[in-house]
Amino acid sequence: MGMDFVVGSSQREYLDAAAALQLKVITPRQRPLHHRAVIGSILTDEPDLHGIAPEKIAKEYKAAKKAGRPVFLNLSSGFSVEAYRSDGDVLMFDWFPVNWMPIETFYSHLRAARLAAGKKPFFAVIQTFDWSKYPELMPPGSYRKPMAAEIKAMTIWAAMNGAKGIAYYPYDDGHASLADAPEIAAAIKDSVQWVRNYDWLFEAPRAWIEYPFQFASSADKTNAIAEASIAIRAAKTKDNPHIVFVVAANTTDRAVVVKPLVRFDEAEGEIRFEPLEVKFLTARSRKQSVVRAGDLR
């Protein structure tokens, strides 16, 4: 599936199996572990959801640091990163919106995590399950699994916002299992490959540009949470300082038509974004040979 790490058991048999598959493991903080597969330990899960104060997690973090490995802290909300920022080496969050909140909220949590984390790396955890599998956590309702387009969108949104790691929950937690959802497993694999094809662009320094689109319909300017329906990330590279690379993502479940306010190599005239579609666009600030985003690695 393209994975290179898992959050899993600290049992030696598990770690040996992971090492044989060239997988790294983030383990629960139980005892100091010295195994080539272990890349770090994880603290008490979702303290913000369970009312555990940052001061208590800070003590747990201090004790975990004695093992000499990076310490991961997983939160339930990107908006909690600011409060717990000092209590881990890597901050994670697992906001799971599909089919009880607008999916656009995932993008806003990513932006909040990016801004709050500062220079600390953060990971994003993406939903791959149906909330009906967890009746003890959610009120009765009509729930569903994420669609392939939603998984791909959330993955790319995470990369757009600078996530240093992307995880998917769960592989198998006794309630939901990817073995029962081959279409989701395929969507994850495609999403990971898509991000890796453009990792050079997601890792390039962010560049400020004027918003490059005019909406054909004023009703399409904002999404369900009153943010821009087409989110953008602009970047420049040292080798091509006069080229601006733009990742543009439709954060809505409806088609949106825009008129570009700059010239993009990949489009002439109006641009149509299908629901949750992401486009990679290239603009040049002066005359030069055309370079398309997909041609640079």
N, C-alpha and C positions, 0 to 999 in steps of 0.2 A: 504493500500500500504506500510505500515511500516514507514510512516513519523512521525516525532515528532515535527516539526515546519513548519511554513509557513511564507512567506512575504506577508502581506495582509493589509486589511483595519484597520483603527483606530476607526471605528464606534462601539459603545458599543454592538449593536446587533451581530455584527460579532465576537467580542471578547468573548461575552457570549457563542456563539455557539462553538467557538474554545475551550473554557475552558471545555464545556460539553463533547467534544470529546478528551480531554486531549492533545490538541495541543497547543503549544506555538506560539506566533506571534511576528514577527519583523514588526514594523509599520513605516509608513512615519513620518518624524519629523514635526509635525504640532503644537503640544502643549504637555505639560507634561501629561503623562498618568499614572494612578495608577490603574492597573487592573492585576489580578493574571495571566492572559494569556500572558501579554506583557513581553518579555525578552529583548527588546531593540528597538532602532530606527535606521532608515537608512537615510543616507545623500543623497545629490543630486546624482543621478545615473550616472555612467560612466563619471566622469568629464574628464578623459583622452581622451575619444572619442569626447567630446564636447568642448575641448579647455579651460576648466576651470582650472586655475592655482592652484597648491597645497596651495598657500598662502590664496586663497579665501576659499578653503575647510577647511583649518585650522581654520578660523574664525567661520565657520558653526559648526565645531566639538566642538570648545570651548563653543559655545552657547548651543549645544545639551547636553553637559556633565552636564549642570545645572539640568537636569531632574533626574540625579542620576542613569541612567541605561546604560548598554553597548551600544556603538555606532558602527554601522556597516557602512562600506564604500565599495560599489561595483564598481569595475573597469571593463573595457572591455578587459584588457590584463594583464596576469600575469607579464609581463615585466614592467608594470607601478607601481607595488607594491613598488618598491624601492623609487620612487619619492613621493608617498603618504603615506608612512609607518607610519608617525607620526600623520596622520589625522583621525585615527579611532582606536577603541579597537579591532575590528575584521575586517580583510581585506578580501574582496571577489573579484572574477573575473569571467566573463562570456564569455570566448572565445568560439564561436560557429562555428567550422570549416566544419561541414558536408555539403556538397557537393560543396564547393567552394575553400577549402584549404585542403592539406593533413591532415588526422586525426592525424598523428604523431605530428603535431604542438601543439595539446592539451597537450601532455606529456611534451613538452619543456616549455610550459607556466606554467604548474604545478611545474616543477623543479625551474623555475625562481621565482615563487611566494614563494615557500618553502625557498629558499636561501635568498630572500630579506626580507621576513617577520620576520626572526630571531626568537625571542621568542614570537612574537605575533601570535595568531591563525589566520589561513586563511581558508576560505570556497571556494569550487569550485562549479560553477553553470554549469550544463550539458545540452546540447541542446536536446530538444525533439520535435522540430518543423521542418517544411519544409520552407526554405527561400523564396519559391515562394509566400508564404502568406504575404510577406512584400515587395512588389514591389517598395515602396518608398525608401527602404533602399539598395536594391541590383539591379544591372543591369539585364536586361533580360537574362535568362539562363535556363538550364535544372536542376532543383533542386529536391531534394527528402527528405523524412524523414530519420532520423537515423535508421539503422537496429538494431535489438535486440543485436547483437554481439557488435556493436559500443557503445551502451549505457552501456552494461556490462563492456566493456573494459575501457571506460572513467571513470566509477565509481570506478573500482578497481585501475586504475592509480592514481586517486585522493587519495585513501586510502594509496597506496604505498608511495606517496609523503607527507604524514602526514597531509592531510586536516582534520581539526577538525569538519567540517560540509560539507555536500554534498546536494546541492539543484538541482532541475530540473525545467527548464523553457520551456513553461509556463504550469500552470494548465488550465487556460483559460484567455487569454488577449484580446479577441474580434477578434483575427485573427486566432489563433490556439487553439485547445482544446483537452485535453486528452480524453474527451468523444467521440471524433471522431477517436481516435486511440487506440483501446483496446489492440492491440499488443504491443504498446509502454508502456502502463500502466502495462501490464504483465511483460515486460522486466525490468521496473523500480523496480517492486516488487521483482523480482528474484535477481536483482543486489543488492538491499538494504539487502536482506537476506544473500546473499553471503558474503558481507562485514561484516555484524554483526557476522557471523559464525567464522570469522577470525579476529575479532577486537583485540583479545589478541596479535596476531602477528603483525598487523599494528601499534599497540601502543608500542610494544617492542622497545628498543633502537636500532638504526641502527648500524650494524656492518660492518666493512670493510673486504672484502675478495677479493682475486684475481678473475678476471672474470672467471667463471667456465665452459665456453663453447668454443668449437672449431667448426667452421661452416663447414658443408659438402661441401658447395659451397661458394667460396669467394664473389660471387655476392650477397649473402644473409647477409653479415656482417653489412650492413647499410640499413637504411630505406630511405624514400623519401626525408628526410631533412638531410641526411648524419650523422645521429646518430645511435647508436647501435640498430639493429633491434630487439634484445631480451633485453629488459630493465630488470634490477634486483633490488630487495631490499633484503638485508640480515639482519638477526636479531638473537640475542641470548637472552635467558631468564635466570634469576638467578637460577632457579631450574635445568636447564640443560645447564651449561656453555660450555660443550663440543659438543653441538649440534648446528649446524647452520641451520636456517630455511631460505629458499630462495623463494621469490615470483618472478617468471620469466614470463614476459609478451611479447608476440609477438606484436610489435607495427605496423605491416604491414598487408596489405590485401592479403598476399600470404603465403603459407605454407613454413616453414623454418625447416630444419633438422640440428641438432647439435650433436656433440659428447661431453658428459660431461667430464671435466678434473678432476672431483672429483667423488667419489662414492655417488650416491643418493639412498636412500632406495626405492624410488618409481619407479626407472627405471634402466634397464640394457641395455647397448649398446646405440645405437643412440636414440635420443629423437626427435619426430616430433611435432612441434607446428603448429596447424592449424591457418588460418588467425585470428588474434586478440585473440588467445587463451592465457589464463593465467594458469600457473601450480604452485602448491605449492609443494616444494621439500625439502627433509631433508638430511643433510650430517652430518656425525659424525667424530670427530677428533681423536677418539681412539676407541678401541673395547668396546662395551657395547650393551645392549639390544636395539633392533630396536624400535624407537619411530617415529610414523608418525605424520605429522603436524596436521592432522584432529583429532587425538586422544587427543590433549591437548587443554584445554579450560581455 
